[in-house]
Amino acid sequence: MQAVDIEVINQARDWLAEGRSLWFATVVATWGSSPRPVGSIMVCDSSGAIVGSLSGGCVEEDLLEKLAGGELAQSGPQFFRYGATDEDAEKFGLPCGGELHIVIEPHHADSLPHFQHLAERLAERRCAVREVDVSSGAVNVRDTDAKEPLEWDAEQQRLCASVGPTMQLFIIGAATVSQYVASFALSLDYQVTVCDPREDALEAFPVEGVRKICDMPDDAVRRYASDPSSAIVALTHDPRIDDMGLMEALTTDAFYIGALGSSRTSANRRIRLAALDVSETELARLHAPVGLPIGSKTPPEIAISIMAEITAVRHDKVIDAAAPLAASAG
């Protein structure tokens, strides 16, 4: 499945290309628990077709009625609040005291270049920021290197909202450990890509929901995983495959690069890569042995340690490998 951002943006582009008008809505603030987080987006047209979600049902239905009835966002962007009263919150399935604030924008054929550019950025696994001035009606887009937190200035009625790719885990090698790593990553909402030049190994890979690429890993990394939202792990134990992928991976913007192997294997790998003109700066990015040192032995345990380290790096948490692991409470 595509990330929600990609589905919504691509649908908006396609509808506009067909000459259909639409409304684009963004959750800009919430109070109380909310089924969908700030930044959630939705697109709908006058026929009632919807892609994306703002809350989970009742809000979308009411919003469609208001749009079809000409009550909202007819000539330009508009701010709207759900849950202003307890009765309102109950009606729309919000928690007691909960509120949902949204910005709705009408778009017509002249907005096609805007959404075409967004779709192109997402196809390249790159990010962009949509800037909406509700007061003036101006809607612009600027490119950015990474997703930025949503900013909503209620006083000035200005919205800055990022769109970008889902996090990706790019796995080199259709090995046993790869199966568990892929499964855990899917449960954490990563897009998972498995690359292996061995067609039989790739065909036998049993995990559903992953993208399979039968290609040399250096070419595939360059094409599919060179962005800051990707993590790359080499898991084949075959240096003829792993090393090629790592040489390319270490030149990319991927936020994490790791390789399976013991300390001795990892030391030998670094020697080989250095001999192939991989710089010290690039080698310093390599997590090898891959994963947190939790005493993992079995493939599932190794996979847990790998995903734990990727998660720590993703959230800028520094892990001291020499520090004792916290004991469970007892």
C-alpha positions in Angstrom: 0.0 0.0 0.0 1.1 3.6 -0.7 1.6 6.0 2.2 -1.5 8.1 2.8 0.3 11.3 1.7 1.1 9.7 -1.6 -2.4 8.4 -2.2 -4.0 11.7 -1.4 -1.6 13.8 -3.5 -1.7 11.5 -6.5 -5.5 11.4 -6.4 -5.7 15.2 -6.3 -3.4 15.4 -9.3 -5.4 12.8 -11.2 -8.7 14.5 -10.5 -7.4 17.9 -11.6 -5.9 16.4 -14.7 -9.4 15.1 -15.5 -10.8 18.6 -15.1 -12.5 17.9 -11.8 -12.6 20.4 -9.0 -11.8 19.2 -5.5 -11.3 20.2 -1.8 -8.1 19.5 0.1 -8.4 19.3 3.9 -5.7 19.3 6.6 -5.9 18.6 10.3 -4.1 21.6 11.9 -4.9 21.1 15.6 -6.6 18.7 18.0 -7.7 18.7 21.6 -8.3 15.5 23.5 -7.7 12.1 21.9 -8.1 12.0 18.1 -8.4 9.1 15.7 -6.1 10.9 13.3 -3.0 13.0 14.1 -2.3 16.6 13.3 -1.1 16.8 9.7 -3.6 14.2 8.4 -4.9 15.1 4.9 -7.9 14.3 2.8 -9.1 15.1 -0.6 -12.7 14.9 -1.9 -14.7 16.0 -5.0 -18.2 17.2 -5.5 -19.5 13.6 -6.2 -18.6 12.6 -2.6 -15.5 10.5 -3.5 -12.9 10.7 -0.6 -9.3 9.7 -0.3 -7.5 10.0 3.0 -9.1 10.7 6.4 -9.5 13.5 9.0 -11.1 11.6 11.8 -12.8 8.3 10.9 -16.3 8.8 9.6 -18.7 11.3 11.1 -16.6 14.4 10.5 -16.0 13.5 6.8 -19.7 12.9 6.2 -20.6 16.3 7.8 -17.8 18.0 5.9 -19.1 16.6 2.6 -22.6 17.9 3.3 -21.3 21.4 4.1 -19.1 21.5 1.0 -21.9 20.2 -1.3 -24.3 22.7 0.3 -21.9 25.6 -0.4 -21.3 26.4 3.3 -17.5 26.0 3.3 -14.5 26.9 1.2 -16.2 27.9 -2.0 -14.0 30.8 -3.1 -10.8 30.2 -1.1 -9.3 28.4 1.9 -11.2 28.3 5.1 -10.6 27.4 8.7 -13.2 25.3 10.4 -13.6 23.8 13.9 -15.4 20.6 15.0 -16.2 20.1 18.7 -17.0 23.6 19.7 -19.7 22.3 22.1 -20.1 19.1 24.0 -23.1 18.3 21.8 -21.0 18.9 18.7 -18.2 16.6 20.1 -20.6 13.8 20.8 -22.2 14.1 17.4 -18.9 13.8 15.6 -17.4 11.1 17.8 -14.9 13.3 19.5 -13.9 12.8 23.2 -15.4 15.0 25.9 -13.9 18.5 25.4 -12.2 17.3 22.2 -11.8 19.5 19.2 -10.7 19.0 15.6 -9.4 22.1 13.7 -9.1 21.8 9.9 -8.2 24.0 6.9 -10.1 23.3 3.7 -8.9 24.5 0.3 -10.9 24.5 -2.9 -8.8 23.6 -6.0 -9.5 23.8 -9.7 -7.6 23.1 -13.0 -5.1 25.9 -12.4 -3.9 24.0 -9.3 -2.7 21.1 -11.4 1.0 22.2 -11.5 1.0 22.5 -7.7 -0.1 18.9 -7.2 2.0 17.6 -10.1 5.1 19.0 -8.4 4.1 17.4 -5.0 3.5 14.1 -6.7 6.9 14.2 -8.4 8.7 15.0 -5.1 6.9 12.0 -3.4 7.8 9.7 -6.4 11.4 10.7 -5.8 11.0 10.0 -2.0 11.6 13.7 -1.4 9.7 16.2 0.8 7.9 19.5 0.2 6.1 22.0 2.3 2.7 23.4 1.4 2.2 27.1 2.5 -1.4 28.2 2.8 -2.5 31.8 3.6 -6.1 31.4 4.5 -6.7 35.1 4.6 -5.4 35.9 1.1 -6.1 32.5 -0.5 -2.5 32.0 -1.6 -1.3 28.4 -1.8 2.4 27.8 -2.5 4.9 24.9 -2.3 8.6 24.8 -1.5 11.0 21.9 -1.5 12.7 20.8 1.6 15.2 18.1 2.6 13.2 16.5 5.3 9.7 16.6 6.8 9.1 19.6 9.0 6.6 19.9 11.9 3.3 21.3 10.9 2.9 25.0 11.8 -0.5 26.6 12.2 -0.7 30.3 13.1 -4.3 30.7 14.2 -3.9 34.5 14.5 -2.4 35.0 11.1 -4.4 32.1 9.6 -1.3 30.6 8.0 -0.5 27.0 7.5 2.8 25.3 6.7 2.4 21.5 6.3 4.9 19.0 5.0 4.3 16.1 2.7 6.8 13.4 2.3 7.5 9.7 1.8 6.8 7.0 4.3 9.9 5.6 6.1 11.5 2.8 4.1 13.6 -0.2 5.1 15.7 -1.4 2.2 16.9 -5.0 2.9 19.8 -6.4 0.9 19.4 -10.2 0.8 16.4 -12.5 1.0 17.7 -14.4 4.0 16.1 -15.9 7.0 16.9 -12.9 9.2 15.5 -10.7 6.5 12.1 -12.4 6.9 11.8 -11.4 10.5 13.3 -7.9 10.0 10.8 -7.3 7.1 7.8 -8.5 9.3 8.8 -6.3 12.2 9.4 -3.3 10.0 6.0 -3.7 8.3 4.3 -3.7 11.8 6.1 -0.4 12.4 4.7 1.1 9.2 7.8 1.0 7.1 7.6 0.5 3.4 9.8 -2.6 3.0 11.9 -3.3 -0.1 13.9 -6.6 -0.4 16.7 -6.7 -3.0 18.5 -9.8 -4.1 20.1 -10.6 -7.4 19.3 -14.3 -6.8 15.9 -14.8 -8.5 15.2 -18.1 -6.7 15.9 -16.7 -3.3 13.7 -13.7 -4.0 10.8 -15.7 -5.3 10.9 -17.9 -2.2 10.8 -14.9 0.2 7.5 -15.5 2.1 6.7 -12.2 3.6 3.7 -10.5 2.0 3.5 -6.7 1.6 7.1 -6.1 0.6 8.4 -4.9 -2.7 10.9 -7.4 -4.3 13.6 -6.2 -6.6 15.8 -8.7 -8.5 18.8 -6.6 -9.2 22.4 -5.9 -8.1 22.1 -4.0 -4.8 24.3 -1.1 -5.8 22.0 -0.2 -8.7 18.9 -0.8 -6.6 20.1 1.3 -3.7 20.9 4.2 -6.0 17.5 4.0 -7.6 15.2 3.3 -4.6 16.9 4.1 -1.3 19.1 7.2 -1.6 16.9 9.5 0.4 16.9 10.6 4.1 13.7 8.6 4.9 15.4 5.2 4.1 17.3 2.8 6.3 19.5 0.2 4.5 20.6 -3.2 6.0 22.8 -5.8 4.3 21.9 -9.3 5.5 23.1 -11.9 3.0 26.4 -12.8 4.7 27.8 -12.9 1.1 30.4 -10.1 0.7 29.9 -10.2 -3.1 26.4 -9.0 -2.6 26.5 -7.1 0.7 29.7 -5.1 -0.1 28.4 -3.8 -3.4 25.3 -2.5 -1.8 27.1 -1.0 1.1 29.6 0.9 -1.1 26.6 2.6 -2.7 24.6 3.0 0.5 27.4 4.8 2.3 27.3 7.6 -0.3 23.5 8.1 0.0 21.4 10.3 2.4 19.9 7.2 4.1 19.5 7.8 7.8 20.8 4.3 8.8 23.1 1.8 7.2 23.9 -1.5 8.8 25.4 -4.9 8.0 25.0 -8.3 9.6 28.1 -10.1 10.9 30.3 -10.8 13.9 32.8 -8.3 15.2 35.5 -10.1 13.2 33.4 -10.2 10.1 32.6 -6.5 10.5 36.3 -5.6 10.9 37.2 -7.5 7.8 34.4 -5.8 5.9 35.7 -2.4 6.8 39.1 -3.4 5.6 37.6 -4.6 2.2 35.6 -1.4 1.8 38.5 0.8 2.7 40.5 -1.0 0.0 37.7 -0.1 -2.4 38.2 3.6 -1.7 35.3 4.0 0.8 36.4 6.9 2.9 36.8 6.9 6.7 33.9 9.4 7.0 31.7 7.0 5.0 32.8 4.0 7.0 31.9 5.8 10.2 28.3 5.7 9.2 28.2 1.9 9.1 26.5 0.1 11.9 28.3 -3.2 12.0 27.8 -5.5 13.8 24.2 -4.4 13.1 21.7 -4.1 15.9 21.8 -3.3 19.6 23.8 -5.7 21.8 21.0 -7.5 23.6 22.6 -11.0 23.4 20.5 -12.0 20.4 21.2 -15.4 18.9 18.1 -16.5 16.9 16.8 -14.8 13.7 13.9 -13.2 15.5 16.1 -11.9 18.3 18.6 -10.5 15.8 15.7 -8.8 13.9 14.4 -7.2 17.1 17.9 -5.8 17.8 18.2 -4.4 14.3 14.8 -2.7 14.4 15.5 -1.4 17.9 18.8 0.2 16.7 17.1 1.7 13.6 14.4 3.1 15.8 16.9 4.6 18.2 18.9 6.3 15.3 15.7 7.5 13.7 14.7 9.3 16.9 18.3 10.5 17.6 18.7 8.4 20.7 22.3 7.7 21.6 22.8 4.1 22.8 25.8 3.3 24.9 26.8 -0.2 24.0 29.0 -0.5 27.1 26.2 0.4 29.5 24.3 -2.5 31.1 20.8 -3.1 29.8 18.1 -2.1 32.2 16.7 -5.1 34.2 13.0 -5.8 34.1 11.1 -4.8 37.2 10.4 -7.7 39.5 
